[in-house]
C-alpha cells in the first residue's frame, strides 16, 4: 500500500465485467486505496474465474467471480462499481439498502429530477435505509458534459453559450456488430429514422441539465436533431465494406434551451470515412469545448492514441473516471449525488499494491 496512506482501503465489489467493467476491475486491483472483495458476473463462463484473469492481468487475487447476487450484496462492501449492460433498479436498491454506495457508468442517475418519480423515490429510500449514495459518471456523458465545462466556466461571470463537440473517427474500429448493427452505419438513410436522436436526448439531456443547474441557469427543455451523411464512394474500413450512398457519418445536436434560446449544446460527430457528402467540421477523435461569454474559451482535447488501438484504450476513459470517484462518493451524504454535489474528482496515482497485497 502507498506509504503515505494511513486510512484503511475502501472495500469494493465490481458488478459486471464487460468491456468497461473489466477495465474498471483492473483499475481497482492497481489502485493503492481500494481493496477488491467481490466480483459479480452474468456470463456462466466467467463464474469461478479469478478476478485477475477477468481483468486481463497475471495477478492472482483470490477473489472468484460469482453469479450469486445475494452473496455479493451480502459482502456489504463499502462501494459497488455498477457497470452492467442494462440498469436493474432492484439490484441498485438492494446494494444501497445493504449499506453499499454505488458508482456507476450507467447514465440513469446523472440528474435525479430526470428519473421517473417512482424510481427516484425507491432509490432515495434505499439510500436513506443504507446511509448510502449513488453517482453516475464516465467520460461522455460525465467528464466532458459536466466536469470539464464546470472547471472552464469557473473563470466566468457571464455565460452566453456553451458548446461541446465530440468527434470520433471509426474507420479503424474493428467492431462490425457495433457499427453496422447497433449504430446503423452502412444502411440506407431512410432505414435509420429518428430513434438515434431520441436516444441521445435521454443519454445526454440529464447531464446537460446538471451542468446548467450548477451554473444557476436551469434549462427549460432539451431537444435533439439528427443529420446523416453518406459515403461518396465505396470504401473499406476495419469493420467491413461501406457502399456509396449508405450512411457513413452521423451528427446529432442535443440542445438545452433556456427562455427559448439554446444555452448549452452537445454535438457528437461520428464518421467512418472523411469521404462523405456533408461539409462538417472533422477533427481527430476527441472533444472541443467552446465557452462564449465574458471569458471566452476554445479548448480542444484529442485522444493521443493511434486509431487502430482506440478500442484498446477507450474503455479506460470511461471506467477510470468511475474508479477515481469512489472515495468522493463513499464520503458523500446519502442520496443521488451529482457532479455538482461532489468535490472535484482527483485521481490517487500512488504506487499500486503488490499482487500479494491485492489478493489479501
C-alpha positions in Angstrom: 0.0 0.0 0.0 1.1 3.6 -0.6 3.3 4.5 2.4 1.6 8.0 2.5 -1.8 6.4 3.1 -2.9 6.0 6.7 -6.5 5.0 6.3 -7.8 1.5 5.5 -8.5 0.8 1.9 -12.1 1.1 0.6 -13.7 -2.3 0.1 -15.1 -2.6 -3.4 -17.1 -5.0 -5.5 -17.1 -5.0 -9.2 -20.6 -5.6 -10.6 -20.4 -6.8 -14.2 -17.1 -7.3 -16.1 -17.8 -6.5 -19.7 -15.8 -4.1 -21.9 -15.9 -1.2 -19.3 -16.3 -3.4 -16.2 -13.2 -5.4 -16.9 -11.1 -2.2 -17.3 -12.6 -0.9 -14.0 -11.8 -4.2 -12.3 -8.2 -3.8 -13.4 -8.0 -0.3 -12.1 -9.4 -1.4 -8.7 -6.7 -4.0 -8.4 -4.0 -1.5 -9.2 -5.4 1.3 -7.0 -3.5 2.0 -3.8 -6.6 2.9 -1.8 -9.0 0.2 -2.9 -9.4 -3.4 -2.0 -11.4 -5.8 -4.2 -13.7 -8.1 -2.2 -16.1 -9.4 -4.8 -16.9 -9.6 -8.5 -20.4 -10.3 -9.9 -20.8 -11.7 -13.4 -23.7 -12.8 -15.6 -21.7 -14.9 -18.1 -21.7 -18.6 -16.9 -18.2 -19.0 -18.5 -16.8 -16.4 -16.1 -18.1 -17.9 -12.9 -15.3 -19.2 -10.7 -12.6 -17.3 -12.6 -10.1 -15.3 -10.6 -10.7 -11.5 -10.8 -7.2 -11.0 -12.0 -7.9 -13.2 -15.0 -11.1 -11.2 -15.8 -9.1 -8.0 -15.5 -6.6 -9.2 -18.1 -3.7 -9.4 -15.6 -1.4 -12.1 -14.4 -2.3 -11.3 -10.8 -3.9 -14.0 -8.6 -6.3 -12.1 -6.3 -8.1 -14.9 -4.6 -11.4 -13.2 -5.4 -13.5 -15.5 -7.6 -16.3 -14.2 -9.8 -19.8 -15.3 -9.0 -23.3 -15.0 -10.4 -24.8 -15.2 -6.9 -26.1 -11.7 -6.4 -27.2 -12.4 -2.8 -23.6 -13.4 -2.0 -22.2 -10.2 -3.4 -24.8 -8.0 -1.8 -24.1 -9.9 1.5 -20.5 -8.8 1.4 -21.6 -5.4 2.5 -18.7 -3.8 0.6 -18.2 -0.1 1.0 -18.7 0.6 -2.7 -20.0 -1.2 -5.7 -18.8 -0.3 -9.2 -22.0 -1.0 -11.1 -21.4 -1.4 -14.8 -24.0 -3.8 -16.4 -25.3 -3.5 -20.0 -28.7 -2.6 -18.6 -29.7 -1.0 -15.3 -31.7 -3.1 -12.9 -33.2 -0.7 -10.3 -33.9 -3.6 -8.0 -30.2 -4.6 -7.9 -29.2 -1.0 -7.3 -31.7 -0.5 -4.5 -30.6 -3.8 -2.8 -27.0 -2.7 -2.8 -27.8 0.8 -1.5 -30.1 -0.5 1.2 -27.5 -3.0 2.3 -25.0 -0.2 3.1 -23.0 -0.2 -0.2 -22.5 3.0 -2.0 -22.8 2.8 -5.8 -20.7 4.4 -8.5 -22.0 3.6 -12.0 -21.2 4.3 -15.6 -24.9 3.8 -16.3 -26.5 7.1 -17.2 -29.7 6.9 -15.3 -28.5 8.8 -12.2 -26.8 11.9 -13.6 -29.8 14.1 -12.7 -32.2 13.0 -10.0 -35.1 15.1 -11.3 -34.9 13.3 -14.7 -35.7 10.0 -13.2 -39.2 8.5 -13.1 -40.6 9.9 -9.9 -41.4 6.4 -8.5 -38.0 5.1 -9.3 -36.4 8.2 -7.8 -38.4 7.7 -4.6 -37.3 4.0 -4.4 -33.7 4.8 -4.9 -33.7 7.6 -2.3 -35.5 5.4 0.2 -32.8 2.8 -0.3 -30.1 5.4 0.2 -31.8 6.5 3.5 -32.1 2.9 4.7 -28.5 2.1 4.0 -27.0 5.5 4.7 -25.6 5.4 1.1 -25.1 7.4 -2.0 -25.1 6.7 -5.7 -23.4 8.6 -8.6 -23.4 8.3 -12.4 -20.2 9.2 -14.2 -17.9 8.4 -17.1 -16.2 10.2 -20.0 -19.2 11.1 -22.1 -21.6 11.9 -20.5 -19.8 12.8 -17.4 -16.4 14.3 -17.7 -16.9 16.2 -21.0 -20.5 17.3 -20.3 -20.1 18.1 -16.6 -16.6 18.1 -15.0 -14.7 20.0 -17.7 -17.4 22.6 -18.5 -17.7 23.4 -14.8 -14.0 23.9 -14.5 -13.8 26.1 -17.6 -16.8 28.3 -16.5 -15.3 28.8 -13.1 -13.4 31.6 -14.8 -16.7 33.3 -16.0 -19.3 35.6 -14.6 -21.5 35.5 -17.7 -22.3 32.6 -19.9 -23.9 33.2 -23.3 -23.4 29.8 -24.8 -21.6 26.5 -24.1 -20.9 24.1 -26.9 -19.4 20.7 -26.6 -18.4 18.8 -29.7 -17.4 15.2 -29.7 -15.5 13.7 -32.7 -15.0 10.0 -33.4 -13.2 8.6 -36.4 -14.4 5.0 -36.5 -12.6 3.9 -39.7 -10.2 1.7 -37.8 -12.7 0.3 -35.3 -12.9 -3.4 -36.0 -16.4 -3.8 -34.5 -18.9 -4.7 -37.2 -21.7 -5.5 -34.8 -21.4 -2.2 -33.1 -21.0 0.0 -36.2 -23.4 -1.8 -38.6 -26.0 -3.4 -36.4 -26.2 -1.1 -33.4 -25.2 2.3 -34.8 -26.6 1.8 -38.3 -23.6 2.6 -40.4 -23.8 1.0 -43.9 -27.6 1.3 -44.0 -29.6 3.5 -46.3 -30.6 6.8 -44.7 -34.3 6.0 -44.8 -33.7 2.9 -42.7 -32.5 4.7 -39.6 -35.4 7.0 -38.7 -35.2 9.3 -35.7 -34.5 6.8 -32.9 -30.9 7.9 -32.5 -31.8 11.5 -31.7 -34.3 10.3 -29.1 -31.8 8.0 -27.5 -29.2 10.8 -27.2 -31.7 13.2 -25.6 -32.2 10.5 -22.9 -28.5 9.8 -22.6 -27.2 13.4 -22.5 -30.1 15.6 -21.6 -29.8 14.8 -17.8 -26.1 15.5 -17.8 -26.6 18.9 -19.6 -29.2 19.8 -17.0 -26.8 19.1 -14.2 -24.3 21.5 -15.6 -26.8 24.2 -16.4 -28.3 24.0 -12.9 -24.9 24.0 -11.2 -24.3 27.4 -13.0 -27.7 28.7 -11.8 -29.1 28.6 -15.3 -31.6 25.7 -15.3 -32.9 24.5 -18.7 -36.5 24.7 -19.8 -36.3 21.9 -22.4 -33.8 19.6 -24.1 -34.3 18.8 -27.8 -32.3 16.9 -30.4 -32.0 16.9 -34.2 -30.1 14.4 -36.3 -28.1 14.6 -39.5 -26.8 11.8 -41.7 -24.1 11.8 -44.3 -23.5 9.1 -46.9 -20.3 7.8 -48.4 -19.5 9.3 -51.7 -17.8 6.1 -52.9 -17.3 2.5 -51.9 -14.8 2.4 -49.1 -13.3 -0.4 -47.0 -13.0 0.2 -43.2 -11.7 -2.1 -40.5 -15.3 -3.3 -39.8 -16.0 -4.1 -43.4 -17.3 -2.6 -46.6 -19.2 0.7 -46.8 -21.1 1.2 -50.1 -21.5 4.6 -51.8 -24.8 6.1 -50.8 -25.0 4.4 -47.4 -24.6 6.1 -44.0 -21.0 6.8 -43.3 -21.5 9.8 -40.9 -23.8 10.7 -38.1 -24.1 14.1 -36.3 -26.7 14.7 -33.6 -27.3 18.1 -31.9 -28.6 17.9 -28.4 -29.7 21.4 -27.4 -30.5 22.7 -23.9 -32.9 25.6 -24.2 -33.5 28.4 -21.7 -36.0 31.2 -22.5 -36.4 29.8 -26.0 -32.7 30.1 -26.8 -30.0 27.4 -26.9 -27.7 27.8 -23.9 -25.8 24.6 -24.0 -25.2 22.1 -26.8 -23.7 18.7 -27.1 -23.0 17.6 -30.7 -21.3 14.2 -31.4 -20.0 13.8 -34.9 -19.1 10.2 -35.7 -17.7 9.2 -39.1 -16.4 6.1 -40.7 -14.6 7.9 -43.5 -14.0 11.6 -44.4 -15.3 11.0 -47.9 -18.9 12.0 -47.1 -21.4 14.3 -48.7 -21.6 16.7 -45.8 -19.5 19.8 -45.1 -19.0 19.0 -41.4 -16.0 20.1 -39.3 -14.0 17.0 -38.7 -11.1 16.7 -36.3 -9.1 14.0 -34.6 -11.0 11.7 -32.2 -11.7 13.8 -29.0 -13.6 16.8 -28.0 -13.9 20.6 -28.5 -15.5 22.8 -25.8 -16.3 26.4 -26.5 -17.4 28.9 -23.9 -19.0 32.2 -25.1 -19.4 34.9 -22.5 -17.2 37.4 -20.6 -14.3 34.9 -20.5 -14.5 33.1 -24.0 -12.5 29.9 -24.3 -11.9 27.3 -27.1 -10.4 24.1 -25.8 -9.6 21.1 -27.9 -8.9 17.7 -26.3 -7.6 14.9 -28.6 -7.1 11.3 -27.7 -3.4 10.7 -28.2 -3.9 7.1 -29.4 -3.5 5.6 -32.9 -6.9 4.8 -34.4 -6.1 1.1 -34.7 -5.6 1.0 -30.9 -8.5 3.2 -29.9 -10.6 0.2 -28.9 -7.8 -0.9 -26.5 -7.7 2.5 -24.8 -11.2 3.9 -24.9 -12.7 1.8 -22.1 -10.3 3.4 -19.7 -11.6 6.9 -20.4 -15.0 5.8 -19.0 -14.0 3.2 -16.4 -11.2 5.2 -14.7 -13.4 8.2 -14.0 -15.7 6.0 -12.1 -12.9 4.3 -10.1 -11.4 7.7 -9.3 -14.8 8.9 -8.0 -15.1 6.0 -5.4 -13.6 7.9 -2.5 -15.7 11.0 -3.0 -18.9 9.0 -3.4 -18.1 6.9 -0.3 -17.6 10.1 1.7 -20.8 11.8 0.3 -24.0 12.4 2.2 -26.7 9.8 1.4 -28.8 10.2 -1.7 -28.4 10.5 -5.5 -25.3 12.6 -5.9 -24.5 14.7 -9.0 -21.1 16.1 -10.2 -22.1 19.4 -8.7 -22.7 17.7 -5.3 -19.3 16.1 -5.1 -15.8 17.7 -4.7 -13.6 17.7 -7.7 -12.6 14.1 -8.5 -8.8 13.7 -8.1 -7.1 10.5 -9.1 -4.9 8.9 -6.5 -2.0 7.6 -8.5 0.3 6.4 -5.8 2.3 3.2 -6.2 -0.1 0.3 -6.7 -0.3 -2.5 -4.2 1.7 -5.7 -5.0 -0.1 -8.8 -6.2 0.1 -10.3 -2.7 -1.5 -7.2 -1.2 -4.2 -7.1 -3.9 -5.1 -10.7 -3.0 -5.0 -10.2 0.8 
